[in-house]
Amino acid sequence: MPNLKSAERRMRKAEKRRRRNRHYKSTMKTFIKKVKNATTREEAEAALKKVYSILDKLVVKGIIHKNRAASYKSKLAQFVNSLPSSSTSQS
């Protein structure tokens, strides 16, 4: 237990930030999984757009580093481009 009042406040603030950051990161991972589990390119592109938005928001808030976000974007874009489009799979 902290001895000082300010240390107590810092502890509460740190816990609040930890919970908020965990929520954001969990959301990010969930949407990344949606992209990876997509069966068609159209599905994946729709999910990818949402992931890009989430990653950009997390960078602005300081939750993840901009290079990490860029890495995620690059890898996911490569994955989506490797998927067959629905027009070629139906013919």
Residue, then its C-alpha position, 0 to 999 in steps of 0.5 A: m500500500p502506498n504511504l502518500k496520498s499522491a502515490e495512491r492517486r497515481m496507483r488509481k490512475a495507472e489502474k484506470r489507464r491499464r484497463r482502458n489500454r487493455h480494452y483498446k488492444s483487445t478490440m484491435k485484436t478482435f478486428i484483426k482476427k475478423v480480417k484474417n477469418a474473412t473468406t472473400r476479398e470483399e469481406a476482408e476489405a470491409a474489415l480492413k477499412k475498420v482495422y485501419s481506422i482503429l489502428d490510426k486512433l490507437v496511434v493518436k492516443g499513444i496506445i501503440h507505436k506508429n511503426r507497429a500500426a504500419s506493420y499491422k497495416s502492411k501485413l494485413a494488406q498483403f493478406v487481403n491482396s492474396l485472397p481470391s475475389s468473389s468474381t473469380s471464385q464463382s466462374 
